[in-house]
Amino acid sequence: MDLYCTRPGCPRPVNAFADLDHPATLKTVPQKYCTTCGMELILVGRYLPLKLLGQGGFGAAFLARDRYTPAMRQCVVKQFLPSGNLSPAQLEVAQQLFEREAEVLEQLGNTHPLIPDLFAFFELTPPSTQSGKQDKFFYLVQEYIDGETMEEELVQKGTLSPDDVTLMLKEVLEILTFVHDHGSIHRDIKPSNIMRHRNGRFYLLDFGAVKQATKGAAVAKSTGIYSLGFAPPEQMSGGEVYPSSDLYALAVTGLMLLTGKQPNELFDSYSNTWKWRSYASGVKRSLADALDRMLLPTPSQRFQSAAEVLTALAQSSSPGRVRSPVTPKQAPPPVPSSPTALPQPLPQQQPVSLPIASTPASSQSLKPARQRAAIAPFSTLELLGAAAFTGFEGGLLAIALMSLLGTSIVSGGFWIVLLAGLVFLQSRRTIERVDLLITAGITLAIVLFVSPLHRLAVYFASLFGGNVLLTVVAIAVATSLGAIAVTALFRIIFNLLSNFL
């Protein structure tokens, strides 16, 4: 198993431990340490970081597993990691925001099924890489949502249909009704903070910028944290924010999904209006009118609650599927106490403006899907599986090229180029998992049934006195095993050198 070091700036954060592939060792080993910087890898002896999901203004997010649950439950570990140029007052405010996110997740996430649960919140003080000093890191652990954000869907599809956008709006509005009724304002609605689970439900993520408010009233002045293009005028100016401020940001998100364009492409600063209808087709008038009202520059002119928007959207076309009712969550069992006590709720202080225009990194999606996957480290099993596929394809491609071009330098060059292309596509995760099996099956069928290639397969079979299919598969399997052996050898050498360098 590979564990990912959470110390910021660790030059080689991926650590391979063969003994952790055994369940008994994985459950009982007291601790593992980064072979490069010495950082504790098993957080509070429980959470196993597997890979970096992304990094933002205030922190980093890691995919992890909880080794003290029967099924090794997946979770997201968020680490408080402010930029280094903040003043002490700004750093204090940033830390308050991170702690506030944990408090809000505990209050709201453990009650509403479409807000991630909070599993743990703790502090670690490992020895610093500088002799005689200690570092201090804050972590929160929350529910892992298996799906894609609206930002990732937009990258893949270009735009979403009006029915799909309406469905998203309705579910997020129901969540916001719950959030606002419990005295909070999210303040950072945008495509990367709305995730569609594989089961079709929409989740609202990233409560790091949330503000507490009295129901129906405004809150204290903004801290200056917002997402450009999505925040309403009152938030960008540092003024008071309202429930209708969330509705404005949600409407901008809807426009972006309907048109595939960035907010600055749709907002006409000369007339101070949003001009988007010409870029979207098939939008019902009730939906368009609701979005336009949510986008009015003055908070009092907008809908005053998410429930009012839901009433307006009830006139729009039905998305065409029945949604199961949302039921409250049962509170999860308490997490065993960690060495560090949980912090007490912070007293309300005067906010300080921070010189940034974005919120902490979203818990699960900080980059588009393809970009995020490209930087994700490969586990040992994934690496060997990729080697097996490349070797299998290499054997089949060798047969095919020898049939068409003979045993020449040209055929050898084509073989190397094709294999390099396969390796590149796998490194970018363009093809993975089921894609590998499908590709191998198609290549095998081509070699067996395309006439010029089939002749060489028959020739090989005659040499070995066997069946054509079995002979071709045997050659491909042999090259596959060779590739696995070479990859495993280089992996072992790399791990040995990593321990000494």
Secondary structure, 3 states (H helix, E strand, C coil): CEEECCCCCCCCCEEECHHHHCHHHHHHCCCCECCCCCCECCECCCEEEEEEEEECCCEEEEEEEECCCCCCCEEEEEEECCCCCCCHHHHHHHHHHHHHHHHHHHHHHCCCCCCCCEEEEEEECCECCCCCCECCEEEEEEECCCEEEHHHHHHHHCCCCHHHHHHHHHHHHHHHHHHHHCCEECCCCCHHHEEEECCCCEEECCCCCCEECCCCCCCCCCCCCCCCCCCCHHHHCCCCCCHHHHHHHHHHHHHHHHHCCCHHHHEECCCCEECCHHHCCCCCHHHHHHHHHHCCCCHHHCCCCHHHHHHHHCCCCCCCCCCCCCCCCCCCCCCCCCCCCCCCCCCCCCCCCCCCCCCCCCCCCCCCHHHHHHHCCCCHHHHHHHHHHHHHHHHHHHHHHHHHHCCCHHHHHHHHHHHHHHHHHHHCCCCCCHHHHHHHHHHHHHHHHCHHHHHHHHHHHHHHCCCHHHHHHHHHHHHHHHHHHHHHHHHHHHHHHHHHC
